[in-house]
Amino acid sequence: MKIRGRAHKFGANVDTDVIIPARYLNVSEPSELAKYCMEGIDPGFPTKVSPGDVIVAAANFGCGSSREHAPLAIRACGISCIIAHSFARIFFRNAINTGLPILESPEAVDETQSGDILEVDLLRGQIRNVSRGKTFVADPYPKFMMEIVNAGGLIEYTRNRLKSG
């Protein structure tokens, strides 16, 4: 799976409360959640995103509460991938379970600015900053995780497996 998009850069410890504030947790429709994505840190964020864009962030992205609403809102907003120094473990799991690809690459984060164009090859674990002419490496996804992401998340992956029998 290859991704190409513009980078939106954030700092460290971006928690789920700023990704999708608690007052929107009664909303379950992803397209509605997308309207409030990153509201706690960048209120106009959804209007700045084009489909395929990438979030780049420092350490501990997705810390805080264990809400699936956070990766759902990010994905529905049009973000195709998140690259960070590191992720909170529960966010990592929720992202994969909802079909949102994430990669850890401190070097890519440190060498990327908002607005840079990134190309990401999840199968190879390669991140290319087209704007700066630099290439970085992250651990590629194992086959089973790639299948979950390609299916759109764990629920769709499981449905497909049950159908194929």
C-alpha positions as CSV (number, residue, x, y, z in Angstrom):
1,M,0.0,0.0,0.0
2,K,1.4,3.4,-1.0
3,I,0.4,6.7,0.4
4,R,1.1,10.2,-0.8
5,G,0.1,13.4,1.0
6,R,1.0,16.6,2.6
7,A,2.4,16.6,6.2
8,H,0.6,18.1,9.2
9,K,3.1,18.3,12.0
10,F,2.3,18.1,15.8
11,G,4.4,17.9,18.9
12,A,4.7,15.3,21.7
13,N,2.0,13.9,23.9
14,V,-1.0,14.6,21.6
15,D,-3.7,13.0,23.6
16,T,-7.0,11.6,22.6
17,D,-8.8,14.4,24.3
18,V,-7.4,16.9,21.9
19,I,-7.8,14.5,18.9
20,I,-11.5,14.2,19.6
21,P,-12.8,16.0,22.7
22,A,-15.0,14.0,25.1
23,R,-18.1,16.1,24.4
24,Y,-18.2,14.4,20.9
25,L,-18.0,10.8,22.3
26,N,-21.7,10.4,21.9
27,V,-21.2,10.6,18.1
28,S,-20.4,7.3,16.4
29,E,-20.6,8.2,12.7
30,P,-17.0,8.7,11.4
31,S,-18.0,11.5,9.0
32,E,-19.5,13.5,11.9
33,L,-16.4,12.8,14.1
34,A,-14.2,14.1,11.3
35,K,-15.7,17.6,11.7
36,Y,-14.1,17.8,15.2
37,C,-10.8,16.1,14.5
38,M,-7.9,17.7,16.4
39,E,-10.3,20.4,17.7
40,G,-8.5,20.6,21.0
41,I,-5.2,21.5,19.4
42,D,-6.0,22.9,16.0
43,P,-9.7,23.9,15.7
44,G,-9.6,24.4,11.9
45,F,-7.7,21.2,11.2
46,P,-10.4,19.4,9.1
47,T,-10.5,22.3,6.7
48,K,-6.7,22.0,6.1
49,V,-6.7,18.3,5.3
50,S,-6.9,16.9,1.8
51,P,-7.6,13.2,1.3
52,G,-4.3,11.3,1.6
53,D,-2.5,13.7,3.9
54,V,-0.3,12.5,6.7
55,I,0.0,13.5,10.4
56,V,3.6,13.7,11.6
57,A,4.1,13.9,15.4
58,A,6.7,13.6,18.1
59,A,6.6,11.0,21.0
60,N,3.6,9.4,22.6
61,F,1.0,10.2,20.0
62,G,-2.5,9.1,21.1
63,C,-1.9,9.0,24.8
64,G,-4.8,9.4,27.2
65,S,-8.1,7.7,27.1
66,S,-8.6,4.5,25.2
67,R,-11.2,5.7,22.7
68,E,-11.5,4.3,19.2
69,H,-13.1,7.6,18.3
70,A,-9.7,9.2,17.9
71,P,-8.3,7.1,15.0
72,L,-11.8,7.0,13.5
73,A,-12.0,10.8,13.4
74,I,-8.5,11.0,12.0
75,R,-9.1,8.5,9.2
76,A,-12.5,10.0,8.4
77,C,-11.0,13.5,8.2
78,G,-8.9,12.3,5.3
79,I,-5.6,11.5,7.0
80,S,-4.1,8.3,5.4
81,C,-1.3,7.6,7.8
82,I,0.4,8.9,11.0
83,I,4.2,8.9,11.4
84,A,5.5,9.5,14.9
85,H,8.4,9.1,17.2
86,S,6.2,6.7,19.2
87,F,2.6,5.9,19.9
88,A,0.6,5.1,23.0
89,R,0.1,1.4,23.0
90,I,-3.7,1.5,23.1
91,F,-3.8,4.1,20.3
92,F,-1.5,1.9,18.2
93,R,-3.9,-1.0,18.6
94,N,-7.0,1.1,18.0
95,A,-5.5,2.6,14.9
96,I,-4.8,-0.8,13.4
97,N,-8.2,-2.1,14.5
98,T,-9.9,0.8,12.6
99,G,-7.7,0.5,9.5
100,L,-5.5,3.6,10.1
101,P,-1.9,2.9,9.2
102,I,0.8,4.3,11.6
103,L,4.6,4.1,11.5
104,E,7.3,4.9,14.0
105,S,10.2,6.8,12.6
106,P,11.8,9.5,14.7
107,E,14.2,10.5,11.9
108,A,11.3,11.1,9.4
109,V,9.5,13.2,12.0
110,D,12.6,15.3,12.8
111,E,13.3,15.9,9.1
112,T,9.7,16.8,8.1
113,Q,7.9,20.2,8.3
114,S,4.2,20.9,7.9
115,G,3.4,21.2,4.2
116,D,6.1,18.7,3.0
117,I,5.0,16.1,0.6
118,L,5.5,12.5,1.8
119,E,5.3,9.2,0.1
120,V,4.9,6.2,2.3
121,D,5.3,2.5,1.3
122,L,3.8,0.5,4.2
123,L,5.0,-2.8,2.7
124,R,8.6,-1.7,2.6
125,G,8.5,0.6,5.6
126,Q,9.8,3.4,3.5
127,I,9.0,7.1,4.0
128,R,10.1,9.5,1.3
129,N,10.0,13.2,2.0
130,V,9.6,14.4,-1.6
131,S,10.0,18.1,-0.6
132,R,13.4,17.5,1.0
133,G,14.7,14.7,-1.1
134,K,15.2,12.4,1.9
135,T,14.2,8.8,2.5
136,F,13.7,7.2,5.9
137,V,12.9,3.7,7.2
138,A,10.4,2.4,9.6
139,D,9.5,-1.2,10.4
140,P,7.3,-2.5,7.7
141,Y,3.9,-4.0,8.6
142,P,3.7,-7.8,9.0
143,K,1.5,-9.4,6.4
144,F,-1.4,-10.0,8.8
145,M,-1.4,-6.3,9.9
146,M,-1.3,-5.2,6.3
147,E,-4.4,-7.4,5.6
148,I,-6.3,-5.8,8.5
149,V,-5.4,-2.2,7.3
150,N,-6.2,-3.1,3.7
151,A,-9.6,-4.5,4.8
152,G,-10.4,-1.2,6.5
153,G,-10.0,-2.5,10.0
154,L,-10.4,-5.6,12.2
155,I,-14.2,-5.9,11.8
156,E,-14.1,-5.9,8.0
157,Y,-11.0,-8.2,8.1
158,T,-12.9,-10.7,10.3
159,R,-16.1,-10.4,8.2
160,N,-14.0,-11.2,5.0
161,R,-12.4,-14.2,6.7
162,L,-15.7,-15.6,7.9
163,K,-17.2,-15.2,4.4
164,S,-14.2,-17.0,2.8
165,G,-14.6,-19.7,5.3
